[in-house]
Amino acid sequence: MSNTTNMMQWDRLICDKRFGLEDYHNPKRGFRSDFQRDYDRLVFSSPFRRLQNKTQVFPLPGSVFVHNRLTHSMEVACVGRSLANEVSMGLRDKYATQPWVNKLDAIDEIVAAACLAHDLGNPPFGHSGEKAISTFFSEGAGKDLKSELTAEQWNDLTQFEGNANAFRLLTHQFKGRRPGGFAMTYSTLASIVKYPYESSLAVKANKFGFFTSEKESFIKVAQEVGLISQPGPNGEVRYMRHPLVYLVEAADDICYEVMDIEDAHKLKILTTTEVISLLTSFFDDERKAHMHEVMENVADPNEKVSYLRSSVIGTLVHQCALAFIAHEEEILCGRFEGSLLDHIPALQREGYSRCNDLSWEKIYRASEVVDIELAGNRIITFLMEKLIHAVRYPQLNYSHLLLSKVPQQYDVNAPTLFGKIQAVIDHVSGMTDVYALDLYRKLNGMSLPAV
């Protein structure tokens, strides 16, 4: 049964039962908690390692090292852990008399693990990779497949979303693998789903939380941790967010916004004067004066920006923690609107908004960023076209050769067309930028093995 109570309960929300290994659940704590095991399992996984060769915003580094998906995810995990620590301390005081109060100690471990996993489903070439996959079906050669798929399946494809793909990667039993995918704890899985509803309800910016193929898996997770069910107008699956999603989201938003500006400064897209003015705008006049005094003793512009970046992250973490604690009841009831960053004091909120505006004006439209988007779109579209043709017509000689290069865990011989398409997307979205480019060149005869 779906949870019909008016408020989610921390005692259920913090659940260390493992997805796919429910029969082996042991609530006794060892030297490492199950949530810490989630974190470690992710660090040692192949999909996580591959993030080091996936674009965050700027092209993969040449002489100047900027963030990739791996370094971004690690920084988000650090910020998320700090944010969650501050929240858990506040909640412990509030719930000091409850028998389950010690469960709150796990919040920082859950959030850190969810932060590490939040980008696992993103394809190569940054967010343009997501768009390339979805538009292959809505605008490209994939349009011809619409009549052979259900409306739900078509929505999943034309609104492809990295967050939903991360949930699939973590929970799906790929060919030859164990049930439960990564066998993560229920709380960690629930904490990565920013949009806990199916694709037919994705009315804003193509955002949703799980594919049709993982709908039952998400329902199982949601019911176990006690998320509030709020079905769509036609009975579509929709739940209210797990409260810890707000902390994961805030950590991600803080990191990408502030770190993108630091990267842009290193690449000389933004001047030191611009960045100093931007980052000191988060603080009152007294704090600004102190910051300028500190920076007078530092000659290196990058060191100045690094100092300001850490100060901004620190204040945003603190304010987001206060916002979470202040609005905890609304969050538990599913009535909270917007993100935590929408509820911080005006000074910091306006500073963040200025950063966002400048990022769109000067960073995300920078020539090198657009070049990556154009190239990535071309590469992914080409690979999708070739691979989907191959899984549809595997008897052809070229198809047989191409499919021999697909890892065995992806079921290119799935009994349904949707299953075959998902196998292709699983393969393409798991590629690094470098691998996708290399395969593109080989299939176009532009690169041959050394002889």
C-alpha positions in Angstrom: 0.0 0.0 0.0 1.2 3.6 -0.7 1.8 5.8 2.3 -1.2 7.9 2.9 -0.1 9.6 6.1 0.4 13.4 6.2 4.0 13.3 7.2 7.1 11.2 6.4 8.9 9.7 9.4 12.7 9.7 9.9 12.5 6.3 11.5 11.4 4.9 8.1 13.2 7.4 5.8 16.6 6.2 7.2 16.6 2.5 6.0 19.7 0.4 5.6 17.9 -2.5 3.8 19.6 -3.3 0.5 17.7 -3.3 -2.8 17.8 -6.8 -4.2 19.3 -8.3 -1.1 16.4 -7.9 1.3 16.5 -11.5 2.4 20.1 -10.9 3.7 19.3 -7.8 5.7 21.2 -7.6 9.0 20.4 -4.4 11.0 23.5 -4.9 13.2 26.2 -2.3 12.6 29.7 -3.4 11.9 32.8 -1.3 11.6 31.3 0.3 8.6 27.6 1.2 8.3 25.7 0.0 5.3 25.6 3.6 4.1 29.3 3.9 4.3 29.5 0.7 2.3 27.3 2.4 -0.3 29.9 5.2 -0.6 32.8 2.8 -0.8 31.1 0.6 -3.3 30.5 3.6 -5.6 34.1 4.8 -5.3 35.4 1.4 -6.4 32.9 1.0 -9.3 33.7 1.2 -13.0 30.9 3.7 -13.8 32.3 6.1 -11.2 35.8 5.8 -12.5 34.6 6.5 -16.0 33.3 9.9 -14.8 37.0 11.1 -15.0 36.7 11.2 -18.8 33.3 12.8 -19.0 32.8 16.5 -19.6 31.3 18.6 -16.8 31.1 22.0 -18.6 34.4 22.8 -20.2 36.4 20.5 -22.6 38.6 17.9 -20.9 41.8 19.5 -19.7 44.8 20.5 -21.8 47.3 22.7 -20.0 44.7 24.0 -17.5 42.9 21.4 -15.4 39.2 22.1 -15.0 36.4 19.9 -13.5 35.2 16.7 -15.0 32.3 14.7 -13.8 34.5 12.8 -11.3 36.0 15.7 -9.6 32.6 17.5 -9.5 30.9 14.4 -7.9 33.6 14.2 -5.3 33.3 17.8 -4.4 29.5 17.6 -4.3 29.9 14.6 -1.9 32.2 16.7 0.4 29.8 19.7 0.4 26.8 17.4 0.9 28.4 15.7 3.9 29.1 19.1 5.5 25.6 20.2 4.8 24.1 17.0 6.2 26.3 17.1 9.3 24.9 20.5 10.2 21.3 19.4 9.5 21.7 16.2 11.6 23.0 18.1 14.6 20.0 20.4 14.5 17.6 17.5 14.1 19.3 15.5 17.0 18.4 18.4 19.3 14.8 18.4 18.1 14.3 14.7 18.4 16.6 14.0 21.4 13.9 12.0 23.2 12.9 9.7 20.3 14.1 6.1 20.5 15.4 6.3 16.9 17.4 9.5 17.3 20.7 7.8 16.7 19.5 7.0 13.1 20.0 10.7 12.3 23.8 10.1 12.6 23.6 8.3 9.2 22.3 11.4 7.3 25.7 12.6 6.3 26.7 9.1 5.0 23.5 8.7 3.0 23.8 12.2 1.5 27.5 11.7 0.7 26.8 8.4 -1.1 23.9 9.9 -3.0 26.0 12.9 -4.1 28.7 10.5 -5.5 26.0 8.7 -7.5 24.0 11.7 -8.7 25.7 12.0 -12.1 26.4 8.3 -12.8 23.6 8.2 -15.5 24.9 11.2 -17.4 26.1 10.4 -21.0 29.4 11.8 -22.4 29.8 15.5 -23.5 27.9 17.1 -20.5 24.2 18.0 -20.5 24.3 18.2 -24.3 24.7 14.4 -24.3 21.3 14.1 -22.7 19.8 16.4 -25.2 21.4 14.5 -28.1 19.8 11.2 -27.0 16.3 12.7 -26.5 16.3 14.6 -29.8 17.5 11.6 -31.7 14.0 10.3 -31.0 12.0 13.5 -31.1 13.8 15.1 -34.1 16.1 12.6 -35.7 16.1 9.1 -37.2 14.5 7.7 -34.1 11.2 9.3 -34.9 10.3 6.4 -37.2 10.2 4.1 -34.1 7.3 5.9 -32.4 4.5 3.6 -33.8 6.3 0.5 -32.4 6.5 1.7 -28.8 4.0 2.5 -26.1 3.2 6.1 -25.1 5.1 5.6 -21.9 8.2 4.2 -23.6 8.2 7.0 -26.1 8.0 9.6 -23.3 11.0 8.0 -21.7 13.1 8.2 -24.9 12.1 11.7 -26.1 12.7 13.1 -22.6 15.8 11.1 -21.7 17.0 12.2 -18.3 20.4 11.5 -16.6 18.8 11.3 -13.2 16.4 8.6 -14.3 19.3 6.8 -16.0 21.3 6.9 -12.7 18.5 5.1 -10.9 18.4 2.5 -13.7 22.2 2.0 -13.5 22.0 1.5 -9.8 19.0 -0.9 -9.7 18.7 -2.7 -13.0 19.9 -6.3 -13.2 22.1 -6.1 -16.3 22.9 -9.3 -18.2 25.1 -11.6 -16.1 24.9 -9.4 -13.0 23.3 -9.9 -9.6 19.8 -8.9 -8.8 19.4 -5.4 -7.4 22.1 -3.8 -9.5 24.6 -2.1 -7.1 22.5 -3.4 -4.2 22.4 0.0 -2.6 20.5 0.8 0.5 16.9 2.0 0.1 17.7 5.4 1.6 20.6 6.1 -0.7 18.5 5.2 -3.8 15.6 7.3 -2.7 18.0 10.3 -2.0 19.2 10.5 -5.6 15.8 10.8 -7.3 15.2 14.5 -7.7 12.0 14.1 -9.7 10.1 11.1 -8.1 7.5 10.7 -10.9 7.3 9.0 -14.3 8.1 10.7 -17.6 4.4 11.4 -18.6 4.4 13.9 -15.8 7.6 15.6 -17.0 6.0 18.9 -17.9 9.0 21.1 -17.1 12.4 20.7 -18.7 12.1 17.0 -19.4 12.7 16.1 -15.8 11.5 12.8 -14.3 13.0 10.2 -12.0 12.7 6.7 -13.4 12.0 4.9 -16.7 9.0 2.7 -17.3 11.3 -0.3 -16.9 12.2 0.8 -13.4 8.8 2.0 -12.3 8.1 -1.0 -10.0 11.6 -0.7 -8.5 11.0 2.9 -7.6 7.6 2.1 -6.1 9.2 -0.6 -4.0 11.9 1.9 -2.7 9.3 4.6 -2.1 7.0 2.4 -0.2 9.8 0.9 2.0 11.0 4.3 3.1 7.6 5.8 3.4 7.5 8.5 0.8 4.1 10.3 0.4 2.2 9.1 -2.7 0.5 11.7 -4.8 -0.7 10.1 -8.0 -1.0 12.1 -11.2 -4.4 13.1 -12.7 -4.6 9.8 -14.6 -3.2 7.6 -11.9 0.5 8.2 -12.9 3.1 7.2 -10.4 4.2 10.3 -8.4 5.7 10.6 -4.9 6.9 13.5 -2.9 10.7 13.7 -2.6 12.7 12.0 0.1 13.8 14.9 2.4 17.5 14.2 1.8 17.1 14.9 -1.9 17.0 18.6 -1.0 20.4 18.3 0.6 21.9 16.4 -2.4 20.3 19.0 -4.8 21.7 21.9 -2.8 25.2 20.5 -2.7 25.1 19.9 -6.5 23.8 23.4 -7.2 26.3 25.1 -4.9 29.3 23.2 -6.4 28.5 23.5 -10.1 27.6 27.2 -9.9 30.7 28.3 -7.8 33.2 25.9 -9.3 32.2 26.7 -12.9 33.0 30.3 -12.1 36.4 29.3 -10.7 37.1 27.2 -13.8 36.1 30.1 -16.1 38.5 32.3 -14.2 41.4 29.8 -14.7 40.5 29.7 -18.4 40.5 33.5 -18.6 36.9 33.6 -19.7 36.2 35.7 -16.6 38.6 38.4 -15.2 39.9 38.4 -11.6 38.1 41.7 -11.0 34.8 40.2 -12.2 35.0 37.1 -10.1 36.1 39.0 -6.9 33.1 41.4 -7.3 30.8 38.4 -7.9 31.9 36.3 -5.0 32.2 39.1 -2.4 28.6 40.0 -3.2 27.4 37.2 -1.0 28.6 39.0 2.1 27.8 42.2 4.1 30.1 45.2 4.1 31.9 44.2 7.3 32.7 40.7 5.9 33.7 42.2 2.5 36.2 44.5 4.2 37.8 41.6 6.0 38.0 39.6 2.8 39.7 42.4 0.9 42.1 42.7 3.8 43.0 39.0 3.6 43.4 39.2 -0.2 45.9 42.1 0.1 48.4 39.5 1.5 47.9 37.2 -1.4 49.5 38.0 -4.8 48.3 34.9 -6.8 44.9 35.7 -8.4 43.9 32.0 -8.4 44.6 31.8 -4.7 42.4 34.9 -4.1 39.5 33.3 -6.1 40.1 30.0 -4.2 39.8 31.8 -0.9 36.5 33.5 -2.0 35.1 30.3 -3.4 35.6 28.4 -0.1 34.0 31.3 1.8 31.0 31.3 -0.5 30.5 27.6 -0.3 30.8 27.8 3.5 28.1 30.4 3.9 25.7 28.7 1.4 26.1 25.4 3.2 25.3 27.1 6.5 22.3 28.9 5.1 20.9 25.9 3.3 21.2 23.9 6.6 19.3 26.5 8.5 16.6 26.6 5.7 16.2 22.8 5.9 15.8 22.8 9.7 13.4 25.8 9.5 11.2 24.1 6.9 11.6 20.5 8.0 7.9 20.0 8.8 6.9 21.3 5.3 9.5 19.0 3.7 8.3 16.0 5.7 4.7 16.8 4.7 5.6 17.2 1.0 4.5 20.9 1.0 7.9 22.5 0.6 8.2 24.4 -2.7 11.4 25.2 -4.6 14.9 24.3 -3.6 16.7 25.1 -0.3 18.6 27.9 -2.2 15.3 29.6 -2.8 14.8 29.9 1.0 18.1 31.4 2.1 18.5 35.1 3.1 18.1 37.6 0.3 21.8 38.6 0.3 23.1 35.1 -0.5 20.1 34.4 -2.7 20.8 37.4 -4.8 24.5 36.6 -4.9 23.7 33.1 -6.2 21.3 34.6 -8.8 24.0 36.9 -10.1 26.4 33.9 -10.5 23.7 32.0 -12.4 23.0 35.0 -14.7 26.7 35.5 -15.5 27.2 31.8 -16.0 24.6 31.7 -18.7 25.9 34.9 -20.3 29.6 34.2 -20.4 30.3 30.6 -19.5 27.7 28.2 -21.0 27.7 30.1 -24.3 31.5 30.3 -24.4 33.0 29.2 -27.8 34.8 26.1 -26.4 31.7 25.0 -24.5 29.5 25.3 -27.6 32.1 23.5 -29.6 31.9 20.5 -27.3 28.1 20.5 -27.5 28.1 20.6 -31.3 30.7 17.8 -31.5 29.0 15.7 -28.8 25.7 16.0 -30.5 27.1 14.8 -33.8 29.0 11.9 -32.2 26.1 10.6 -30.1 23.6 11.0 -32.8 25.8 9.0 -35.2 26.4 6.2 -32.6 22.7 6.0 -31.7 21.7 5.6 -35.4 24.3 2.9 -36.1 23.7 0.9 -32.9 19.9 1.0 -33.0 20.0 -0.1 -36.7 22.2 -3.0 -35.6 20.0 -4.2 -32.8 17.0 -4.0 -35.1 18.7 -5.9 -37.9 21.3 -8.1 -36.2 21.4 -10.6 -39.1 23.2 -8.1 -41.3 27.0 -8.5 -41.5 27.8 -4.9 -40.4 25.4 -5.3 -37.5 27.0 -8.5 -36.4 30.5 -6.8 -36.4 29.3 -3.7 -34.6 27.3 -5.6 -31.9 30.4 -7.7 -31.2 31.9 -4.5 -29.7 29.0 -4.0 -27.2 29.8 -5.2 -23.7 27.9 -8.4 -22.8 26.1 -6.9 -19.9 23.9 -4.9 -22.3 21.1 -7.1 -23.7 21.1 -6.2 -27.4 19.0 -9.4 -28.0 16.3 -8.3 -25.6 12.8 -9.7 -26.6 11.3 -6.2 -27.1 12.2 -3.3 -29.2 12.2 -1.0 -26.2 14.6 -3.4 -24.4 17.0 -3.4 -27.4 16.9 0.5 -27.5 17.6 0.6 -23.8 20.6 -1.6 -24.3 21.9 0.8 -26.8 21.3 3.8 -24.5 22.9 2.0 -21.6 26.0 1.5 -23.8 26.2 5.0 -25.2 25.4 6.8 -21.9 28.1 4.7 -20.2 30.8 5.8 -22.7 33.5 8.3 -21.8 34.0 11.3 -24.1 37.3 9.8 -25.3 35.7 6.3 -26.0 32.7 7.8 -27.9 35.0 9.9 -30.0 37.3 7.0 -30.8 34.4 4.7 -31.7 33.0 7.5 -33.9 36.3 7.8 -35.8 36.6 4.1 -36.2 33.1 3.6 -37.6 33.7 6.4 -40.0 37.0 4.9 -41.2 39.0 7.9 -39.8 41.0 5.7 -37.3 42.5 2.3 -37.8 44.4 0.0 -35.4 48.2 0.3 -35.6 49.7 -2.4 -37.8 
